[in-house]
Amino acid sequence: MHDKGDQHEHIAVHVHNLMLASKDPETVVKTLIEKQQFKLNATSPAEFHLGCDFFRDEEGVLCTLCAKEVEKILENYRWICGAWPKPTTTGGAWHQHVDE
């Protein structure tokens, strides 16, 4: 994180995956490539990163949705257990019920 006075720049790193948030991403990318000698494969707005979808809502707020990862978990459950989990509610909270 870098304090830029009226804003902060963030660069998140996971193994070899980078995600950055900046009002001026082009300058940050240029610095990473030219001064830090990073080799970047893609420098476009994030749509999918580390199992999550990224999008902007109608007000331009950045949002994340991990639907693909949840679908993968549910498919694995179905493959292991032979059926989809049965959704149940208990006391207002969402719980998964497994038949024994």
mmCIF file of the C-alpha atoms, coordinates in Angstrom:
data_MODEL
# 
_entry.id   MODEL 
# 
loop_
_atom_site.group_PDB 
_atom_site.id 
_atom_site.type_symbol 
_atom_site.label_atom_id 
_atom_site.label_alt_id 
_atom_site.label_comp_id 
_atom_site.label_asym_id 
_atom_site.label_entity_id 
_atom_site.label_seq_id 
_atom_site.pdbx_PDB_ins_code 
_atom_site.Cartn_x 
_atom_site.Cartn_y 
_atom_site.Cartn_z 
_atom_site.occupancy 
_atom_site.B_iso_or_equiv 
_atom_site.pdbx_formal_charge 
_atom_site.auth_seq_id 
_atom_site.auth_comp_id 
_atom_site.auth_asym_id 
_atom_site.auth_atom_id 
_atom_site.pdbx_PDB_model_num 
ATOM 1   C CA . MET A 1 1   ? 0.000   0.000   0.000   1.00 0.00 ? 1   MET A CA 1 
ATOM 2   C CA . HIS A 1 2   ? 1.309   3.417   -0.923  1.00 0.00 ? 2   HIS A CA 1 
ATOM 3   C CA . ASP A 1 3   ? -0.063  6.696   0.489   1.00 0.00 ? 3   ASP A CA 1 
ATOM 4   C CA . LYS A 1 4   ? -0.662  9.152   -2.339  1.00 0.00 ? 4   LYS A CA 1 
ATOM 5   C CA . GLY A 1 5   ? -2.131  11.944  -0.168  1.00 0.00 ? 5   GLY A CA 1 
ATOM 6   C CA . ASP A 1 6   ? -5.805  11.835  -1.152  1.00 0.00 ? 6   ASP A CA 1 
ATOM 7   C CA . GLN A 1 7   ? -5.709  8.143   -2.065  1.00 0.00 ? 7   GLN A CA 1 
ATOM 8   C CA . HIS A 1 8   ? -3.874  4.882   -1.509  1.00 0.00 ? 8   HIS A CA 1 
ATOM 9   C CA . GLU A 1 9   ? -2.539  2.461   -4.076  1.00 0.00 ? 9   GLU A CA 1 
ATOM 10  C CA . HIS A 1 10  ? -2.778  -1.246  -3.292  1.00 0.00 ? 10  HIS A CA 1 
ATOM 11  C CA . ILE A 1 11  ? -0.952  -4.166  -4.865  1.00 0.00 ? 11  ILE A CA 1 
ATOM 12  C CA . ALA A 1 12  ? -2.043  -7.597  -3.646  1.00 0.00 ? 12  ALA A CA 1 
ATOM 13  C CA . VAL A 1 13  ? 0.254   -10.536 -4.348  1.00 0.00 ? 13  VAL A CA 1 
ATOM 14  C CA . HIS A 1 14  ? -0.534  -14.245 -4.184  1.00 0.00 ? 14  HIS A CA 1 
ATOM 15  C CA . VAL A 1 15  ? 2.295   -16.455 -5.457  1.00 0.00 ? 15  VAL A CA 1 
ATOM 16  C CA . HIS A 1 16  ? 2.678   -15.041 -8.984  1.00 0.00 ? 16  HIS A CA 1 
ATOM 17  C CA . ASN A 1 17  ? -0.725  -13.329 -9.261  1.00 0.00 ? 17  ASN A CA 1 
ATOM 18  C CA . LEU A 1 18  ? -0.904  -9.564  -8.816  1.00 0.00 ? 18  LEU A CA 1 
ATOM 19  C CA . MET A 1 19  ? -3.948  -7.357  -8.456  1.00 0.00 ? 19  MET A CA 1 
ATOM 20  C CA . LEU A 1 20  ? -3.646  -3.626  -8.100  1.00 0.00 ? 20  LEU A CA 1 
ATOM 21  C CA . ALA A 1 21  ? -6.041  -0.837  -7.223  1.00 0.00 ? 21  ALA A CA 1 
ATOM 22  C CA . SER A 1 22  ? -5.102  2.690   -8.213  1.00 0.00 ? 22  SER A CA 1 
ATOM 23  C CA . LYS A 1 23  ? -6.627  5.826   -9.686  1.00 0.00 ? 23  LYS A CA 1 
ATOM 24  C CA . ASP A 1 24  ? -3.760  5.693   -12.207 1.00 0.00 ? 24  ASP A CA 1 
ATOM 25  C CA . PRO A 1 25  ? -3.161  1.987   -12.935 1.00 0.00 ? 25  PRO A CA 1 
ATOM 26  C CA . GLU A 1 26  ? -1.285  2.677   -16.185 1.00 0.00 ? 26  GLU A CA 1 
ATOM 27  C CA . THR A 1 27  ? 1.487   4.506   -14.308 1.00 0.00 ? 27  THR A CA 1 
ATOM 28  C CA . VAL A 1 28  ? 1.740   1.736   -11.707 1.00 0.00 ? 28  VAL A CA 1 
ATOM 29  C CA . VAL A 1 29  ? 1.956   -0.927  -14.430 1.00 0.00 ? 29  VAL A CA 1 
ATOM 30  C CA . LYS A 1 30  ? 4.573   1.112   -16.298 1.00 0.00 ? 30  LYS A CA 1 
ATOM 31  C CA . THR A 1 31  ? 6.640   1.410   -13.098 1.00 0.00 ? 31  THR A CA 1 
ATOM 32  C CA . LEU A 1 32  ? 6.369   -2.325  -12.400 1.00 0.00 ? 32  LEU A CA 1 
ATOM 33  C CA . ILE A 1 33  ? 7.509   -3.176  -15.938 1.00 0.00 ? 33  ILE A CA 1 
ATOM 34  C CA . GLU A 1 34  ? 10.191  -0.529  -16.503 1.00 0.00 ? 34  GLU A CA 1 
ATOM 35  C CA . LYS A 1 35  ? 11.678  0.115   -13.058 1.00 0.00 ? 35  LYS A CA 1 
ATOM 36  C CA . GLN A 1 36  ? 10.958  -3.146  -11.229 1.00 0.00 ? 36  GLN A CA 1 
ATOM 37  C CA . GLN A 1 37  ? 11.311  -5.313  -14.374 1.00 0.00 ? 37  GLN A CA 1 
ATOM 38  C CA . PHE A 1 38  ? 8.156   -7.336  -13.736 1.00 0.00 ? 38  PHE A CA 1 
ATOM 39  C CA . LYS A 1 39  ? 6.958   -9.501  -16.607 1.00 0.00 ? 39  LYS A CA 1 
ATOM 40  C CA . LEU A 1 40  ? 3.198   -9.032  -16.699 1.00 0.00 ? 40  LEU A CA 1 
ATOM 41  C CA . ASN A 1 41  ? 0.984   -11.234 -18.885 1.00 0.00 ? 41  ASN A CA 1 
ATOM 42  C CA . ALA A 1 42  ? -2.238  -9.249  -18.610 1.00 0.00 ? 42  ALA A CA 1 
ATOM 43  C CA . THR A 1 43  ? -2.792  -5.658  -17.565 1.00 0.00 ? 43  THR A CA 1 
ATOM 44  C CA . SER A 1 44  ? -6.508  -5.227  -18.064 1.00 0.00 ? 44  SER A CA 1 
ATOM 45  C CA . PRO A 1 45  ? -9.323  -4.527  -15.604 1.00 0.00 ? 45  PRO A CA 1 
ATOM 46  C CA . ALA A 1 46  ? -9.965  -7.596  -13.445 1.00 0.00 ? 46  ALA A CA 1 
ATOM 47  C CA . GLU A 1 47  ? -12.863 -9.812  -14.467 1.00 0.00 ? 47  GLU A CA 1 
ATOM 48  C CA . PHE A 1 48  ? -11.735 -13.078 -12.856 1.00 0.00 ? 48  PHE A CA 1 
ATOM 49  C CA . HIS A 1 49  ? -8.940  -13.526 -10.290 1.00 0.00 ? 49  HIS A CA 1 
ATOM 50  C CA . LEU A 1 50  ? -8.116  -16.370 -7.889  1.00 0.00 ? 50  LEU A CA 1 
ATOM 51  C CA . GLY A 1 51  ? -11.519 -18.034 -8.236  1.00 0.00 ? 51  GLY A CA 1 
ATOM 52  C CA . CYS A 1 52  ? -13.665 -14.898 -8.028  1.00 0.00 ? 52  CYS A CA 1 
ATOM 53  C CA . ASP A 1 53  ? -15.500 -12.743 -10.557 1.00 0.00 ? 53  ASP A CA 1 
ATOM 54  C CA . PHE A 1 54  ? -15.042 -8.976  -10.371 1.00 0.00 ? 54  PHE A CA 1 
ATOM 55  C CA . PHE A 1 55  ? -17.486 -6.425  -11.751 1.00 0.00 ? 55  PHE A CA 1 
ATOM 56  C CA . ARG A 1 56  ? -18.780 -2.926  -11.126 1.00 0.00 ? 56  ARG A CA 1 
ATOM 57  C CA . ASP A 1 57  ? -22.352 -2.371  -10.012 1.00 0.00 ? 57  ASP A CA 1 
ATOM 58  C CA . GLU A 1 58  ? -24.665 0.294   -11.453 1.00 0.00 ? 58  GLU A CA 1 
ATOM 59  C CA . GLU A 1 59  ? -22.987 2.946   -9.260  1.00 0.00 ? 59  GLU A CA 1 
ATOM 60  C CA . GLY A 1 60  ? -19.468 1.946   -10.335 1.00 0.00 ? 60  GLY A CA 1 
ATOM 61  C CA . VAL A 1 61  ? -18.588 0.216   -7.059  1.00 0.00 ? 61  VAL A CA 1 
ATOM 62  C CA . LEU A 1 62  ? -16.142 -2.671  -7.494  1.00 0.00 ? 62  LEU A CA 1 
ATOM 63  C CA . CYS A 1 63  ? -17.793 -5.948  -6.432  1.00 0.00 ? 63  CYS A CA 1 
ATOM 64  C CA . THR A 1 64  ? -16.633 -9.536  -6.169  1.00 0.00 ? 64  THR A CA 1 
ATOM 65  C CA . LEU A 1 65  ? -18.616 -12.739 -6.527  1.00 0.00 ? 65  LEU A CA 1 
ATOM 66  C CA . CYS A 1 66  ? -17.194 -16.208 -5.935  1.00 0.00 ? 66  CYS A CA 1 
ATOM 67  C CA . ALA A 1 67  ? -20.015 -18.100 -7.671  1.00 0.00 ? 67  ALA A CA 1 
ATOM 68  C CA . LYS A 1 68  ? -17.691 -20.254 -9.802  1.00 0.00 ? 68  LYS A CA 1 
ATOM 69  C CA . GLU A 1 69  ? -15.767 -21.386 -6.730  1.00 0.00 ? 69  GLU A CA 1 
ATOM 70  C CA . VAL A 1 70  ? -19.005 -22.191 -4.874  1.00 0.00 ? 70  VAL A CA 1 
ATOM 71  C CA . GLU A 1 71  ? -20.293 -24.133 -7.903  1.00 0.00 ? 71  GLU A CA 1 
ATOM 72  C CA . LYS A 1 72  ? -17.029 -26.109 -7.939  1.00 0.00 ? 72  LYS A CA 1 
ATOM 73  C CA . ILE A 1 73  ? -17.403 -26.944 -4.229  1.00 0.00 ? 73  ILE A CA 1 
ATOM 74  C CA . LEU A 1 74  ? -21.011 -28.047 -4.734  1.00 0.00 ? 74  LEU A CA 1 
ATOM 75  C CA . GLU A 1 75  ? -20.057 -30.201 -7.743  1.00 0.00 ? 75  GLU A CA 1 
ATOM 76  C CA . ASN A 1 76  ? -17.350 -31.870 -5.641  1.00 0.00 ? 76  ASN A CA 1 
ATOM 77  C CA . TYR A 1 77  ? -19.892 -32.493 -2.889  1.00 0.00 ? 77  TYR A CA 1 
ATOM 78  C CA . ARG A 1 78  ? -22.288 -34.059 -5.387  1.00 0.00 ? 78  ARG A CA 1 
ATOM 79  C CA . TRP A 1 79  ? -19.535 -36.223 -6.845  1.00 0.00 ? 79  TRP A CA 1 
ATOM 80  C CA . ILE A 1 80  ? -18.428 -37.464 -3.391  1.00 0.00 ? 80  ILE A CA 1 
ATOM 81  C CA . CYS A 1 81  ? -21.891 -37.859 -1.810  1.00 0.00 ? 81  CYS A CA 1 
ATOM 82  C CA . GLY A 1 82  ? -23.900 -38.776 -4.907  1.00 0.00 ? 82  GLY A CA 1 
ATOM 83  C CA . ALA A 1 83  ? -26.472 -36.011 -4.392  1.00 0.00 ? 83  ALA A CA 1 
ATOM 84  C CA . TRP A 1 84  ? -26.750 -32.267 -4.023  1.00 0.00 ? 84  TRP A CA 1 
ATOM 85  C CA . PRO A 1 85  ? -26.696 -30.912 -0.449  1.00 0.00 ? 85  PRO A CA 1 
ATOM 86  C CA . LYS A 1 86  ? -30.159 -30.145 0.900   1.00 0.00 ? 86  LYS A CA 1 
ATOM 87  C CA . PRO A 1 87  ? -30.543 -26.502 1.969   1.00 0.00 ? 87  PRO A CA 1 
ATOM 88  C CA . THR A 1 88  ? -32.266 -25.994 5.308   1.00 0.00 ? 88  THR A CA 1 
ATOM 89  C CA . THR A 1 89  ? -32.724 -22.985 7.555   1.00 0.00 ? 89  THR A CA 1 
ATOM 90  C CA . THR A 1 90  ? -32.332 -23.181 11.307  1.00 0.00 ? 90  THR A CA 1 
ATOM 91  C CA . GLY A 1 91  ? -32.884 -20.191 13.528  1.00 0.00 ? 91  GLY A CA 1 
ATOM 92  C CA . GLY A 1 92  ? -32.652 -17.744 10.657  1.00 0.00 ? 92  GLY A CA 1 
ATOM 93  C CA . ALA A 1 93  ? -29.167 -18.925 9.641   1.00 0.00 ? 93  ALA A CA 1 
ATOM 94  C CA . TRP A 1 94  ? -28.353 -20.888 6.486   1.00 0.00 ? 94  TRP A CA 1 
ATOM 95  C CA . HIS A 1 95  ? -27.012 -24.406 7.078   1.00 0.00 ? 95  HIS A CA 1 
ATOM 96  C CA . GLN A 1 96  ? -26.374 -27.397 4.864   1.00 0.00 ? 96  GLN A CA 1 
ATOM 97  C CA . HIS A 1 97  ? -28.048 -30.645 5.929   1.00 0.00 ? 97  HIS A CA 1 
ATOM 98  C CA . VAL A 1 98  ? -26.464 -33.990 5.170   1.00 0.00 ? 98  VAL A CA 1 
ATOM 99  C CA . ASP A 1 99  ? -28.595 -37.153 5.272   1.00 0.00 ? 99  ASP A CA 1 
ATOM 100 C CA . GLU A 1 100 ? -26.834 -40.022 6.999   1.00 0.00 ? 100 GLU A CA 1 
# 
